[in-house]
């Protein structure tokens, strides 16, 4: 009986995972402008023997790029294979959310938790884009499973350490878990912290010893130098909550559960992380993702607990089935709306991408280099087989506004070289007066491509 129930639970989970893959399949197949293209190109360079921080600017710890490089070595530039890194990481996170909830709470909690996670808008959207945070989130969830379900603090520390050398944001959950281990006992704390620090300090120590400021400046100093935009930050934060309102509402429904102790550490991680993000100068929507697994587990446990309260109360018992039907209808309606939006907007791809890549190929020689907008230029370089000038891949505004990279010196290096400059109007490097002045004085305008989703792309011929 128990074995059959377990098989049923896993069958439901894998059915949800299959549905998830079908929903995001369009996003996997379509290349799209964005930060992930810079990471793909950087991964290509690493696969060729280049080293981040020494050979090109990279603003994060190294593990993400080395995973991309591993895939690139096997498949070359295959957009589906590269995007699948994020998809597989997301599915692995969902699987361990399922295992955590099933083993600690029960079947219903496991199914609800994994559904809340998989079918939240941001998880579906970001599963088709490799920003690195999805890998870090997976490592966090696996580490939490090892600690909470298997009581293996040392292995948990290793996974949390790997998460931290993927994205530094995961240091916050790591510190909360470290405090939890300390409260649980000195032995558990020492096992977790020593394993975590061994990974984190070893990786950082190697790169600091090798590259000094070339590592610490982009990975640490750069993020403290970013300009503060409170209005935009809070808008981004609130937008993500609105887009994933069911997940957040479910997670915070723990307030209505009588026995909060079983999910205390889960909500402590979620709240600490979400509050920490408010202290940052600048955030992007995917920054919130590491909190999602914990909110999903808390949500699954809380909803199940509330339903049990309905069952045990004679006055409310008759409303249990109508309440479940209503919740299911709301969830289904919201999911259908999210899928429709992803299909029509989120996963539309790069409408003029192939035309731009063909134009680049037909208007360049074998030694022509590319330079420009960091969301599209790396993708066009990969599609056309071109190299990016001086490995200047990351050209987003903050890189130059903070002064971590000198814009004038970067532009001066282009002079005298055969370069196609790809600009995106009102965005990225083209928003700087220095860049527009450089183009007017040193380059010839070739063509303009209008993309319905991304705006206008301008192509200039510079140098020879």
C-alpha positions in Angstrom: 0.0 0.0 0.0 2.7 2.5 1.0 4.9 1.4 -1.9 2.0 1.9 -4.4 1.4 5.4 -2.9 5.0 6.3 -3.3 5.0 5.1 -6.9 1.9 7.3 -7.5 3.6 10.3 -5.9 6.7 9.9 -8.2 4.4 9.4 -11.2 2.7 12.7 -10.5 6.0 14.5 -10.0 7.4 13.2 -13.3 4.1 14.1 -15.1 4.5 17.6 -13.8 8.2 17.7 -14.9 7.2 16.6 -18.4 4.5 19.3 -18.5 7.1 21.8 -17.4 9.5 20.7 -20.2 6.7 21.1 -22.8 5.9 24.6 -21.5 9.5 25.9 -21.7 10.5 24.0 -24.8 10.0 27.0 -27.0 12.3 29.0 -24.8 15.0 26.3 -25.1 14.9 26.3 -28.9 15.1 30.1 -29.4 18.2 32.2 -29.0 17.4 35.5 -27.4 19.4 38.7 -26.5 20.4 38.7 -22.9 23.2 38.3 -20.4 23.3 34.5 -21.0 24.9 35.1 -24.4 27.9 36.8 -22.8 28.3 33.7 -20.5 28.0 31.3 -23.5 30.8 33.2 -25.3 32.9 33.3 -22.1 32.3 29.6 -21.7 33.6 29.1 -25.3 36.8 31.0 -24.4 37.3 28.9 -21.3 36.8 25.7 -23.4 39.6 27.1 -25.7 42.0 27.5 -22.7 41.3 31.1 -21.8 41.0 32.0 -18.1 38.4 34.4 -16.6 39.7 37.4 -14.9 43.1 37.1 -16.6 41.9 37.0 -20.2 38.5 38.7 -19.9 36.3 40.6 -17.4 33.8 38.4 -15.5 31.8 39.7 -12.6 31.0 36.5 -10.7 32.8 33.5 -9.2 34.0 30.9 -11.7 32.0 27.7 -11.5 29.2 28.7 -13.8 31.6 29.4 -16.7 33.4 26.1 -16.2 30.1 24.2 -16.4 29.3 26.0 -19.7 32.8 25.3 -21.0 32.3 21.6 -20.3 29.1 21.5 -22.3 30.6 23.6 -25.0 33.5 21.2 -25.3 31.0 18.4 -26.0 28.4 20.1 -28.2 30.0 23.2 -29.6 27.6 26.2 -30.0 24.3 24.4 -29.6 21.7 26.7 -28.1 19.5 23.9 -26.9 22.4 22.1 -25.2 23.6 25.3 -23.6 20.1 26.3 -22.4 19.5 22.8 -21.1 22.0 23.6 -18.3 19.4 25.8 -16.8 16.5 23.4 -17.5 18.3 20.5 -15.9 19.3 22.6 -12.9 15.7 23.6 -12.4 14.3 20.1 -12.7 17.0 18.9 -10.2 15.9 21.6 -7.8 12.3 20.5 -8.2 13.2 16.9 -7.6 15.0 17.7 -4.3 12.1 20.0 -3.2 9.9 17.0 -3.8 12.2 14.7 -1.8 12.6 17.1 1.1 8.8 17.6 1.4 7.9 14.0 1.0 10.4 12.7 3.5 9.9 15.4 6.1 6.1 16.1 5.7 4.2 13.8 3.4 2.9 13.0 -0.1 0.5 15.9 -0.4 3.1 18.5 0.8 5.6 17.1 -1.8 3.3 17.4 -4.7 2.1 20.9 -3.7 5.6 22.1 -3.0 7.1 20.9 -6.3 4.0 22.3 -8.3 4.4 25.7 -6.6 8.0 25.8 -7.6 7.9 24.4 -11.1 4.9 26.4 -12.3 5.8 29.8 -10.8 6.4 32.3 -13.6 10.0 33.2 -12.9 11.1 29.5 -12.6 9.5 28.7 -16.0 11.0 31.8 -17.6 14.5 31.5 -16.1 14.7 27.8 -16.9 15.4 28.7 -20.5 18.1 31.2 -19.7 21.5 30.4 -18.1 22.2 33.2 -15.7 24.1 30.9 -13.2 21.6 31.6 -10.4 19.6 28.5 -11.4 22.8 26.3 -10.9 23.5 28.0 -7.6 19.9 27.4 -6.5 20.1 23.7 -7.4 23.2 23.4 -5.3 21.5 25.1 -2.4 18.5 22.7 -2.5 20.7 19.6 -2.7 22.8 20.9 0.2 19.7 21.6 2.2 18.4 18.1 1.5 21.7 16.5 2.6 21.6 18.5 5.9 17.9 18.4 6.8 16.9 15.0 5.4 20.1 13.0 5.6 21.8 14.9 8.6 25.0 15.0 6.6 26.4 18.4 7.5 29.8 17.8 5.7 28.3 17.0 2.4 25.8 19.8 2.8 28.7 22.2 3.4 30.3 21.1 0.1 27.2 21.8 -1.9 26.7 25.2 -0.2 30.3 26.0 -0.9 29.8 25.1 -4.6 26.7 27.3 -4.7 28.8 30.2 -3.3 31.5 29.9 -6.0 28.7 30.0 -8.6 26.9 33.1 -7.3 27.8 35.1 -4.2 24.2 35.8 -3.4 23.9 32.3 -2.0 26.2 33.3 0.9 23.2 34.6 2.7 21.4 31.2 2.9 24.7 29.6 3.7 25.2 31.9 6.7 21.6 31.3 7.9 22.2 27.5 7.7 25.5 27.9 9.4 23.8 29.6 12.3 21.1 26.9 12.4 23.9 24.2 12.6 25.5 26.1 15.5 22.2 26.2 17.3 21.8 22.4 16.6 25.2 21.5 18.0 28.9 22.2 17.9 29.7 19.1 15.9 27.2 19.8 13.2 28.4 23.4 12.9 32.1 22.4 12.6 31.3 19.8 9.9 29.2 22.2 7.9 31.4 25.2 8.2 34.7 23.4 7.6 33.4 21.8 4.4 31.8 25.0 3.2 34.9 27.1 3.9 37.2 24.5 2.4 35.4 24.9 -1.0 34.8 28.6 -0.8 38.2 29.7 0.5 40.1 27.2 -1.7 38.5 28.4 -4.9 38.8 32.1 -4.0 42.3 31.6 -2.7 43.5 30.1 -6.0 42.1 32.9 -8.1 43.2 35.7 -5.7 46.7 34.2 -5.6 46.8 33.9 -9.3 45.2 37.2 -10.4 44.9 39.5 -7.3 42.8 42.6 -8.1 41.8 41.2 -11.5 39.7 38.7 -9.6 38.6 40.6 -6.5 37.7 43.9 -8.3 35.1 42.4 -10.7 33.8 39.7 -8.4 33.6 41.7 -5.1 34.4 45.4 -5.5 32.4 46.0 -8.6 29.1 45.0 -7.0 29.6 47.6 -4.2 30.4 50.3 -6.8 27.1 49.9 -8.7 24.9 53.0 -8.8 21.8 53.1 -6.5 18.4 53.3 -8.2 15.9 52.7 -5.4 12.8 53.4 -7.6 13.9 50.8 -10.2 15.0 48.3 -7.6 11.7 48.3 -5.7 9.8 48.2 -9.0 11.8 45.1 -10.0 11.3 43.5 -6.6 7.5 44.2 -6.6 7.1 43.0 -10.2 8.6 39.6 -9.3 6.3 39.2 -6.3 3.3 40.1 -8.6 4.4 37.7 -11.3 4.8 34.9 -8.7 2.0 35.9 -6.3 0.7 32.4 -5.8 4.1 31.2 -4.6 4.6 34.1 -2.3 1.1 33.9 -0.9 1.5 30.2 -0.3 4.9 30.6 1.3 3.7 33.3 3.7 0.5 31.4 4.5 2.7 29.8 7.2 1.5 32.7 9.3 -1.9 30.9 9.6 -0.4 27.6 10.6 -0.5 26.8 14.3 2.7 24.7 14.5 5.3 26.8 12.7 8.3 25.0 14.2 8.7 22.4 11.4 9.2 25.1 8.8 10.9 27.6 11.0 14.4 27.2 9.4 12.9 27.3 5.9 11.1 30.6 6.4 14.2 32.0 8.2 16.2 31.3 5.1 13.5 32.8 2.8 13.0 35.9 4.9 16.7 36.6 5.5 17.4 36.3 1.8 14.5 38.4 0.7 15.3 41.2 3.2 19.0 41.1 2.2 18.1 41.8 -1.5 16.4 45.0 -0.4 19.8 46.3 0.9 21.4 45.9 -2.5 21.9 48.9 -4.7 20.6 47.1 -7.8 18.7 43.9 -8.4 17.4 41.8 -11.3 14.4 39.6 -11.2 16.3 36.4 -11.2 18.1 37.5 -8.0 15.0 36.3 -6.0 15.2 32.7 -7.4 17.2 31.2 -4.5 14.3 32.0 -2.1 11.8 30.1 -4.3 12.5 26.5 -3.3 12.2 27.5 0.4 9.0 29.4 -0.2 7.6 26.4 -2.2 8.4 23.9 0.7 6.9 26.3 3.2 3.9 26.8 1.0 3.3 23.1 0.4 3.5 22.4 4.2 1.3 25.4 5.1 -1.5 24.7 2.5 -1.6 21.0 3.7 -1.8 22.2 7.3 -4.6 24.6 6.6 -6.5 21.9 4.7 -6.1 19.5 7.7 -7.5 22.3 10.0 -10.6 22.4 7.7 -11.0 18.6 8.1 -10.6 18.6 11.9 -13.1 21.5 12.4 -16.8 20.3 12.0 -17.9 23.9 11.3 -15.4 24.3 8.4 -15.2 20.7 7.2 -18.0 21.1 4.6 -16.0 23.9 2.9 -12.9 21.8 2.4 -13.8 20.4 -1.1 -15.1 23.7 -2.4 -12.0 25.4 -1.1 -9.7 22.9 -2.8 -11.6 23.3 -6.1 -11.3 27.0 -5.9 -7.6 26.8 -5.2 -7.1 24.5 -8.1 -9.1 26.8 -10.5 -7.1 29.8 -9.4 -3.8 28.0 -9.8 -4.9 26.7 -13.2 -6.1 30.1 -14.4 -2.8 31.8 -13.3 -0.7 29.0 -14.9 -2.6 29.3 -18.2 -2.1 33.1 -18.2 1.6 32.7 -17.6 2.0 30.0 -20.3 0.2 32.3 -22.8 2.5 35.2 -21.9 5.6 33.1 -22.2 4.4 31.8 -25.6 3.6 35.2 -27.0 6.3 37.4 -25.3 8.8 35.7 -23.0 10.0 33.0 -25.4 9.6 34.8 -28.7 13.3 34.7 -29.5 15.5 37.1 -31.5 13.3 38.1 -34.4 16.1 39.6 -36.5 18.9 37.5 -35.1 19.4 35.3 -38.2 19.3 38.3 -40.5 21.8 40.2 -38.3 24.1 37.2 -38.2 23.9 36.8 -42.0 24.7 40.5 -42.4 27.7 40.3 -40.1 29.0 37.3 -42.1 28.5 38.9 -45.5 30.0 42.3 -44.5 33.2 41.0 -42.7 36.4 39.4 -43.6 38.1 36.4 -42.0 39.9 38.8 -39.5 37.0 41.1 -38.7 36.2 41.4 -35.1 32.9 42.2 -33.4 32.2 44.6 -30.6 29.2 46.3 -29.0 26.0 45.6 -27.1 26.6 42.8 -24.6 23.1 41.2 -24.9 23.4 40.6 -28.7 27.0 40.8 -29.8 28.2 37.6 -28.1 25.3 35.8 -29.7 26.0 37.1 -33.1 29.7 36.2 -32.6 28.7 32.6 -31.8 26.2 32.4 -34.7 28.7 33.9 -37.3 31.9 32.3 -36.0 33.5 35.7 -35.3 35.7 36.8 -32.4 34.9 39.7 -30.0 37.5 42.4 -30.1 40.0 42.0 -27.2 37.5 39.7 -25.4 35.6 42.8 -24.3 32.4 40.8 -23.9 30.7 42.4 -20.9 29.8 46.0 -22.0 26.8 46.7 -19.8 26.4 50.2 -18.5 27.5 49.4 -14.9 30.8 48.1 -16.0 31.7 51.5 -17.4 29.7 53.7 -15.0 31.5 52.3 -12.0 34.9 52.8 -13.7 35.9 49.2 -13.2 36.6 49.2 -16.9 37.7 52.4 -18.6 35.4 53.2 -21.6 37.7 55.6 -23.3 40.6 53.1 -23.2 38.4 50.3 -24.4 37.2 52.4 -27.4 40.8 53.6 -28.2 41.9 50.0 -28.5 39.4 49.5 -31.4 41.1 52.2 -33.5 42.9 50.8 -36.5 41.3 47.4 -36.2 38.8 45.8 -38.6 35.7 45.9 -36.4 31.9 45.6 -36.8 30.3 47.6 -34.0 26.9 46.4 -33.0 24.9 49.0 -31.2 21.4 48.9 -29.7 19.7 52.3 -29.5 19.2 53.8 -26.0 20.7 50.7 -24.4 24.1 49.4 -23.2 27.3 51.0 -24.5 25.5 53.0 -27.1 23.8 55.1 -24.3 27.2 56.7 -23.6 28.1 60.0 -25.3 31.7 58.7 -25.7 30.5 55.7 -27.7 28.3 57.7 -30.0 31.1 60.2 -30.6 33.5 57.4 -31.3 31.2 55.9 -33.9 30.6 59.3 -35.6 34.3 60.0 -35.8 35.8 56.6 -36.5 33.1 54.4 -38.1 30.8 54.2 -41.1 27.2 53.4 -40.6 26.2 50.2 -42.5 22.6 49.2 -41.6 19.8 49.3 -39.1 17.6 46.4 -38.0 14.4 46.9 -36.2 13.3 44.1 -33.8 9.8 44.3 -32.4 10.9 43.1 -28.9 14.4 44.5 -28.6 14.3 47.8 -30.5 16.8 49.0 -33.1 20.2 47.5 -33.8 22.7 49.6 -35.6 25.7 48.1 -37.4 28.9 50.2 -38.0 32.1 49.4 -39.8 35.2 50.7 -37.9 38.9 50.7 -38.6 40.3 49.4 -41.9 
